[in-house]
Amino acid sequence: MSSMDLEKLRMAGAGRAIAVLTSGGDAQGMNAAVRAVTRMGIYVGAKVYLIHEGYQGLVDGGDNIKLAHWHSVTNIIQLGGTVIGSARCKAFTTREGRLAAAFNLVKKGITNLCVCGGDGSLTGANIFRKEWSGLLAELVEKGRITDTLAAKHDNLNIVGLVGSIDNDFCGTDMTIGADSALHRIMDIIDAIMTTAQSHQRTFVLEVMGRHCGYLALVSALASGADWLFIPEDPPHDGWEDRMCARLEGSRITGSRLNIIIVAEGARDRDGKHISSTYIKDIVSIYTVNAHCTVCTHLGFQSTKLGVEAVIALLDASPDTAACVIGLSGNHAVRLPLMECVEMTKLVQQAMNEKKFDEAVKLRGGSFENNWNIYKLLSFQKRAQSESKFSLAILNVGAPAPGMNAAVRSAVRLALAHGHKVYAVQNGYQGLADGAVFEMEWHKVAGWTGQGGSLLGTKRTLPDKNMEGIAQTITKFNLSALLVIGGFEAYHGVLQLFEARAQYDEFCIPMCVIPATISNNVPGTDFSLGADTAVNAAMEGCDKIKQSATGTKRRVFVVETMGGYCGYLATSTGIAVGADAAYIFEDPFNIHDLKTNVDHLAEKMKKDIQRGLVLRNEKCHEHYSTDFIYRLYSSEGKGIFDCRVNVLGHLQQGGAPSPFDRNFGTKLGVRAIQWLTEKLRENYRQGSRVFANAPNTACVLGLKRKVLSFIPTTELKDDTDFELRMPKVQWWFNLQQILKMLAKYQTSFCEYVPGEIEHVTRRSISIDSGF
């Protein structure tokens, strides 16, 4: 879709009526989606209605269908559940119920419906759409509406947003609510781990997932759980003895903690339910202290999906099939609804027919890869004999959450391959100083959930210590380097590659795993730590806004980290519904600042009580955080007061998010697999490894949905070394969403709409990285 088409869509929005409802179980993030649909609809000139109590409200009509205003969704983005209510509705499953729903929509002039719910809710919406013409004809026949009214509303457009904490809907990488559910589960696991290690216990943790093991699988991978039960791949007969033997073996090697995670829908190969209580009773025979815990019902992406839903509705024609807005990597895409539903049904069918390998594949490439990696790290036998190769792992740059998860998986897989593994303290400086020690399997136990860098890290680049690094490589006979870190990690490997002509010691495979909260490493869309940082900044902003509850009108100016890269400020701004985000990539002047103040002051004169302005720490040489605070304070005097907050290292510390734990684990595994391949390819029989090609010094990056190894030399031209970031940033267009939802009159043509992606076995087989 071209920018001209989008401008036409905005014109077409005038006079349209859009309704949004949430159905089925509630999921964290639904409110952010409701807010985005509401404000985006109003922004393009449409009337937006909020349907309360789901399909029941649609059937009952009356006050359940309310016209929304801009302020109707103020201050809901951070709330759990759904403020417009959600209810399962038996009446809507009947034609009589759908007839009443059609009448209620036509009375309001609504022909565009956005449904946020699970596959049952979305399937119901598609049935409603297919019956629409017949329902209107019946209403005309019964004299409830006129022929003219029916002709005016002859087509119903449907767009779905998938709200499900189970992440059980095929086609989208992540459903609304799944990430938040993982956060709650990991909070519980972190608390359990502290208790269990103190008392040497085994914990059995049951998580939600009646038909889908996603939550159990990812939480097991992110916590390093000792045993896992998921419905897609039941354990073979005799699992009780094997599980207990494994627990006993871990105790003999000194482990004080064992965690078993079970999805609520777990079954054995004969279909018999495996309950957490049964597992606890089995474990208690072997260990005295076994405890059972059950996790029950517990913005950023939801906002993107909500905005795209409105664009899809405005773009729809009578021939457009109902679609779902899903995530493909970091992009919102449009997925044919029934293709998703049919693929989802195939998963359950495969499980019913005991085709468990098929069920795992149908869950998608990310699910299958997570499962394979969990088994690889949990049940891989360590090599009986050592290989010819030794490799070193080091952290470079500022600490980033997820670093330790990557180190753990890399160490264990390398040991499983028979490699000798060394860890380096304090980055390139430590490598030059010989601060190297050998790693063993048990040394990285419990590292996955720990923040910071347990190896120690420094920003020092290698160019001043080339001789010392070469000597260390020779002394320890290192065959490969795995560098986990930020911009300096990438820059340092590039320097080592360029020094190969002077130092043969550097002719070894080298891999960079990007890890920095700034998300400024070329070659990847996401760096380890960025997700945790956005979550930390988001939680900080939510608490800051909450602190002003009950006070007079107040604007907060909040400074984020990120260097010159505005990813943190932009992502956080969208997630918390900020009024503005000042970043280096989007130049601004004093006139822009004055416009922002006037805009916010105008909103404050109405119903808005609080405002939030984010500023990236290096967004402008002269307009500092203090300057912006003083400007807002002065210009807003008499309308609002102003406070300033610098989040600082709050964004860098703390336990990694589930995404960063999982992503780090997968990156560590993939890096070792690649390094092992390169070591074998470049080994000279009877001599040593000699790797001199550009493709032996790479950044392991995630682009859209594909993990790939990109030579550092190829990234050099794409890099701004002075500003320490890529010259082109994929996320920059997200600024447009922030501005539109803050009600700024901005050029609509800059918005990049989602593409249509068909849901096939091939499309779902790609691993999204999560």
C-alpha positions, 0 to 999 in steps of 0.5 A: 500500500502506497503513502497516497493510498493511506492518505485516501484512507484517512479521508475515507475514515470520515463518516465511518463507524468502528466498534471494538469488543473484547471477548472470552477470557481477559488478557493483559494488553487488551486495554492497550489494544482498545485504547489504540483502536479507539484513538486511531479510529478517532484520529482518522475521523471515524466514530468509535464505539466501545461494546461493553461485556463482549458479545453479550453486550453486542446482543443486548445493545442499549447502553452496552454500546457507547460512543467513545471520545478521545478521553474515554481511554485515558489512563487505561494502557497500564491496566490489566484485564479489560475495562470494557468487560468480557463475557462468553455469550451463549446467545451469540452462538444462535442465529437469533442472538446474531440477529439481535447483534446485527440490529444493534450495530445497524441502529448505530450505523456500525459496519466495522467491527474489531474483535479482541479474543481467542479463536472461538471469539474470532470464529464467531465473528467470521460467522457473523460476517458471512451471515450479515446480508441474510441477517439484514434481509431478515430484519427488513422482512420483519420490519425492524429496519428499512430497505434503505438502511439495509442497503446503506450497511450492506457489508460488515468488515471484521478484523481480529486481535488475538487475546490469549495468554496461552499463545495458542493461535497459529500464524502470529508469533505472539498473542496479546497477554502471553508475554505478561503471563510469562512475566508473572510466571517468572516472578513466581519461579524467581521467588521459588528459586530463592526459597528452594536453594535455602532449603534444598527442595524440589518444586513442581510448578503448574502453569496454564495451558490446557491445550498448549504448552507454550507458557510451560515450555518458555518458562522452563527454557527461561529458568533452566527447569529440570523436567517439563511436561507439555501436551504436544509431546507427552513423556514415554512410559517409565518417565517417573523413574527417569525423572527421579533418576535425573533429580537424584543425579543433580543432587549428587553433583551438588544442586540444591534446587530442582524445578519441574514445570507442568502445563495444566493440560499435560497428559501421557501417551495414552491420554491420561492426565498428568497432574502436578499433585501426582508429580509431587507425590512421585518426587516425594518418594525420592526426595523429602522436600517436594512442594507444589505451586499452581500459577493461574490467571495472571503494551507495546505490541498491543498498541501496534496491533490496535493501530494496524487493525483500524487501517485494515478496517478502513482498507477493507472492501466487500470482497476482503476476507476477515483477517487477524492482525498478528506479529511477524517478528517485529512487524504487524501483519494481516493474516486470513482469519480462517487460515489461522483457525484451521491451522490451529485446529490441526494442532489439536487434531494431531494431538488427538491422533497421537501424532505428537511430532506433527503437533510440535511442528504445527505449533510453529518453528519457534515452538519447535526450536524452543522444545529442541533447545530445551531437550538439548540443554537438559538431556544432552550427554557431555562428551566423553572425550575432548575435541581438538578445540578450545574457545573463550567467552567474554562480555563487552560493554555495559552489562545487559540482562540476558548476557548470563543466559547466553553464557550458560547455554553457550558453555553447556552446549560447547562442553557437550560438543567436547570443547574446552571452554574458557571464560574471560573476565572484564572483556577485551581488557581481561583477554589482553591481561590473561584474566581467563579461567576454565568453565565447567558444567555446574559453574553456570547453574542458575545463571539464566535468571540473573541480571548484569554480567557475572563474567564482568565486562568493560567497554575497552576496545582491543586496538590498544591491546592487540599484542596482549590479546594475541599472546593470550590466544596463543597461551590458552590455544584458543580456537574461537571467540564468542563475544557477548555485548553491545556496540563495542563487542561488534566494533572490537571483533571488526578491529580484530578481523582487520588486524588479521594481516598483522596477527595470525592469532586472530585468524579464528572464528569469532561471533558477536551476540548483540547484548545492550539495552540501547539496541544500537548494534548493527545487523540485528533488530533486537539486542539482548537486554533491550526488552528488559530495559523497555519493561523497566522503563515502562514500570518506572513511568507507570509508577511515576504517573500513579504518584500524581493520582489525586493531585493537580494537573502535572506533567512528568519529564522522564529521561531514558538511557540509550546513548544516541539511539532513541529505541528505548525512548520510542518503545517506552513512549508507545507502551505507556502512552507518552505525549511526546518522545524526544530522540536524536533520530527525529531532529527538533528545535525550540519551535517544536518544543513550544508546539508540544507545550501548547498542545499538552496545555490544551489537553490539560485544560480538558479532562487530562490530569497527567502528562508524560514526556520522554527524552532520550539522554543524548537527543540534543546537544543543547536542549537538556532534560533540565532545559525541557523541564524548565521550559514546560514549567514556565510555559505551563504555569497556571495550567500544570506543574512539572516534575523531572525524573531520570530513570538511569541505571534502573533500566539496566539492572534487575532480572532479565525479562522472559524474552531476554532469558529465552532469546539469550539461551537460543542465541548462545546455542546458535552461536556455538553451533555456528562456531563448531561448524566454522572450527571444523571447516577451517581446521588444518589437519595436524596443525590448527584452525586458520579462518581468514574469510570475512564470514568467519567474523560475524554478528548473530542478528535477528532480522524480522524473523530470521537469525543470521550471521552477518560478517562484520565487514558487511556491516561497516558501511551501515554503521555510524561509528561516531554516534555508535549506532546503525545509520538506518533504524528499522523502528524509526517509523514507530515514532509516527504511532506515538504522535498519532495516538498523542493527537498530533496532526502529523503526516499520515503518509509516513505510516507503514501498513502491515502486509498480508501473509498467508498462514501455511506450514512453511510460513509457521515453520520460521523461528521468530526468535521467541 
